[in-house]
Every structure is written in structure tokens, then in C-alpha cells.
Amino acid sequence: MNKSLLEQLTPDNCQVIFIDQQPQMAFGVQSIDRQTLKNNVVGLAKAAKVFNIPTTITTVETESFSGHTFPELLDVFPNAPLLERTSMNSWDDQKVRDALAKNDRKKVIVSGLWTEVCNITFSFGAMLEGDYEIYMVADASGGTTKEAHDYAMQRMIQAGVIPVTWQQVLLEWQRDWAKRDTYDAVMDIVREHSGAYGMGADYAYTMVHKAPERTKTSHEVLAPIPAK
């Protein structure tokens, strides 16, 4: 067994790549609700920023077909270079390979569109030629049908890709609620992007810990939940 695959993701051992999170690519997604997809992508991006994870954003045919990267993603990384390419496979582009190599981290967390094309070809190239370990964020990626996404995930898993979800990655980075330097920011992401879990956090803040009720302009007055 490859023991490196048993290592938990930490802020120091991984990097993130967002592949083609662009509107025209999202239009074709049928495997997940598209608004949920965007929510999960942005949640993952905010998590990467909180934990200072090296992040690469690559795009395909922006002007001629796919449109510009989701503005919500760009808001998280306003100064990130967008690595534009023509190939469906990001690994084919030298700029992308150079960006990943510069970060010098072999665990690569992938969120992209579409699962059955751009994600799978990048993953196989990065694993075969770059000796990277790929962690595919299943709920921050999407395919043209549920079957296309699911079978691509199965094929990647058979090849050694590790399936994860965006919230799993967030909590694996946090790992210990006693880590106060990231605790508040993580809880902000949870409340905004984690659905029922976020609702539960809001309930705990206001009903259990008697913090002031959140408003549109004053959520920052909430006191953090004491660490266990």
C-alpha cells in the first residue's frame, strides 16, 4: 500500500487547481444542481484562501466559447493569474505544469468541469507523467450527465484518484477546533456554504451560546463557539 495516500490533507502538503469553472462549461452540467456546484466551488476556494493553500486557476477558450471564470471565484483570488489554454486537458499546457511544479506539493486537489473530460484527462496525465496524487472534489465538479460524472469518478478511482468532497477538505485542513487562528474563518465558510451544517452552526450561536442574531451587515458580532 502507498502509505502517502493515508496521510491526511494539511495546509502544508497540498495544492488546489480549479479547472474551467466557467459559465458555458457549467451550462452543460447535469450531474449536480448548478447553483449548488457554484456554492461548493466558492466554499472550497474560500477554504483554500483561509489556509493559504497554493491555488492554480486554468481556463479554456474564454473569449470564443466558455466565458469568463465565475466572478465569485475571482473575488476570492483577485490577483491569481488565469492560465488560458486551448487543450481540453490542462496537463497538456506547459504553463499549468510549471505552476504545479513551482508549488512543490504532490497532493493536488482538483475542482473542475467537466468530470468526464477535463478532470479525468488532467488527473491521468498528472499521475502518469508528474507523479502527483490526485484528490478529486466530487461535489465541486460536474459532468454532462449523472452517468458521465459517476462513471468518470469510478474510472479515476480505479486508477488511484482519491474522491473527496469540498467540506471534507475544509474540515481536514482545520482538523482541530483548538486551532484558533483559522477557527472563526472556517465557521464563516460553514455558515455561508455548508447548508444544514451551517444552519446548525447559526442555531448554536444564537440559541445555545446566546450570541446576537445575525443580520446582513453585522454577522461579525457573533462570538465564536467555544472549542471543545
N, C-alpha and C positions, 0 to 999 in steps of 0.2 A: 504493500500500500504506500502511496505517496503521502508521507506524513505532512508535507506542506499544505495539503488540502484540508487537513484537520485544524490548521491554525485559524483562529478567529480573525475576522477583519478588524484592523485597528487603524487609527488615523495615520500611523507611520508605515504601514505595509501595503498600501493600495493606492490606486488612482482610478479616476472615473472618465468615461468617454460618453458623450451624447452624440448619437448618430442620426442625422436627418430629422430632427424634431421640427418639422416644417409643415405648413398648413396643407399643401397639396398631398403630401405623404399621409397626413392624418385623415384627409378626406377618404382615403381608401381603406382605412382601418375598420374592420367589422368584428374583431375578436374581443373588444372591450369598449365600453362607452367612452366616446372621445373626450368628454369633459372630465371623466374620471382619469383617463390617461394623462391629460394635461396636469390635473391636480397632482398625480403621483410623480410625474416628471419634475414639476416645480418643487414638490416636497423633497425629492431626492437631491435636487440642486441646492436647495437651502441647507440641507444637512451637510452636503459636501463643503459648502462655504463655512458653516459653523466650525467644522473640524479641520479646516484648511487642507482639504484633500486636493491634490493636483488634478485639474479638470481640463479636458480637451473637448471642444465642440467642432464637429465636422458637418458640412452641408454639401448638398448635391444640386447642381443646376438651379441655383437660386433664382436667377433672373428669367430663365427660359421655361421653367416648369414648376419647381417645388415651392417657390415663395420664400419669404424671409423666416428665419428661426423664430419660434414662439417668443413674443416680446416679454412674456413673464419669465422665461428662461434667461433672456438677455438682461433683464432687470437684476437678476441675481449675480450675473457675471458681466457687468457692463464693459469691462476692459478686455475681455477674453478675445483673442483672435479667432475668427471663423475660418476654418480650413476648408476652403471651397475645392470641389473636385468634380470630375465627370464620371468616374467609375462607380458602379453600384457597390463595389467592395472598397471600403475605406482603407483596408490593408494594402491595396494596390498603390495608394498615393504616398509618395516619399515624405511629404510634409507630415502626414499623420504618423508614419513610422518614426520619424525623427522626434515628434512631440512626445510620443510614448516613451521612447528610449531616453530622452532628456530627463524624464521624471524618475527613472531608475527604480521602478517598482513593478514587480512581476505579476501582482494580482490586479487585474483590470476589471472594473465594474462597468457593465455595458447597459445603456438605455437607448433604444433606437427603433427606427421604423424602416422597413418592415422586418419582422422577426424572420420570415422565411427567405429573405433576400439579403438585405444589407447586414443584418445582425449575424446570420449564420456564416456568411462568407468571410466577414471580418474575423469572427471567432476562430474559424478553422485556419485562416492564414496566420493569425497572431499566435495560435497554439503550435502550428506546424513549423513556421519559419522563425518566429520570435520567441518561442519557448515561454509564452505567457500563460498564466492561469486565468481563465475567464469566468466571471460571475455575472450571469445574465439576469437582469432585473425584469422578471416576467410581467409584472403589473405596471411597469413604466416603459413597456414595449408593446407593439401591436402588429397584427397581421391582417391580411386582406379578408380572411375568414377565420372563424374559430379553429377550424381544422388546420388551416395553414399555420397558424400560430402554434397550436398544440403539437402538430407533427414536427415542426421545426424545433420546438423545445425538446421533444423526445429524441430527435436525431442528435442534437447538440449534447444532451445528457449522456447518450450512448458514447459520444466521443470524449467525454470528460468535462464538459462545461458544467458549472455548478449553478443550479437555479436558486434565485433568491427573490425576495420582494423588497420594495423600497423601504418600508417601515422596519423590516428585519435588519436591513443595512444600517438604518439610523440608530436602532437600539443596540446593535452590535458595536457600533462606534462609541456609543455612550457607556454601555456595559455596566457601570456602577453609578447609582444615583447620588453617591457621595462626591462625584466629580462636579463640584460647584461651578467651575469655570464655564462649562457648557450646559449645565442643567436648565437654566432659565430659557436659553435659546432653543433647546430641544423641546421644552414644553410649549413654547410658542409655535413651533412647527407642528407639534402634535395637535394642538387646539385648532389650528387653521386647516390642516390637511389630513388628519387621521380619522375622520368620520366619527363612528361611535366611540372610539377610544378618546378622541378629542372632546366629545360631548361629556364623557365621563370625567375627564380632567376638569372641564368647566364646572361640572356639578360639585366635584370635590373641593375646588377652590372656593366656591360661593356658599355651598350648603354645609360642608363639613368644616372647612377652615375659616368660614365667615369672612372671606375677603370681599371687597366691594364688587358689586355686579359689573361685568364688563360692559363698556359702551364702545361705539365706533371710534372714539377718539381717546379713550383712557384705559385701554387694556393693560397698559404698562403699570397701573397702580396695583395690580394683583400681586399679592405676596406669593412666593414660591411655596409649593407643598414641601413640608419638611422631609428631608431624606430619611429613609428608614435605616 
